[in-house]
Structure formats: structure tokens, C-alpha cells
Amino acid sequence: MRGDNTLLYIVVAIVILHFLVGIGFLVYKLAGPVKKSELEAEKNDDL
């Protein structure tokens, strides 16, 4: 019986991770493209 619970936990973990990755992808897409001026400002800050 213990093996059945382990399989269930693995499946649930995969489903939860799938949702988290999907939400993260949507947030990334909704943020829009990064402007060139922002990229240059980040490079200058690193120096």
C-alpha cells in the first residue's frame, strides 16, 4: 500500500510543478520585451 501513496505524491508533484512553470511562463510573456536602453543600463551597472 505504501507504494501507491508514493506514486500519487509523484503525480501530484508533477502536476503542481507543471502549473507553476505555466504561471511563470505567462508572467514572463506578459512582462513584454526588454528595451535596449534597459539592457544597456544593466550592463553599465555591472561595471
N, C-alpha and C positions, 0 to 999 in steps of 0.2 A: 504493500500500500504506500510505502514511503516514496517509491519511485514515481508513482502517479502524481504526487504533490510536486515533486521536483520538476517534472515535465510541465506542469501547469505554471509554476513560477517562471520557468524559462520563457514560455509562450507569452505570459503577461508582461515580462520584462521587455521582450522584443516589441510588443505592441506599444508599450509606453515610450520606448526609445524611438519608435517609428513616428509617433505623434510629436515628440519633442523635436526631432530633426525636421519634420514638416513645418512646424510652427517657426523654428529658427530660419528655415529657408524662406518662408513667407515674409518674415520681418526683414530679412536681408533684401528681398526683392522690393518690398515696399519702401525701403530706405532710399532707393534710387541710386543712380550712378554717382560716383565720386568725381567732383570737379577737379580739373587740373590744378587750379590755384590751391585747393585744399591739399593735394598730394605734394605740391612744391613746398607748402608751409610745413608739412610734417617732415619732409626731408631736411629743411633748414633747421627745424627744432632739434633734430637728432645730432647735428654737428656741434 
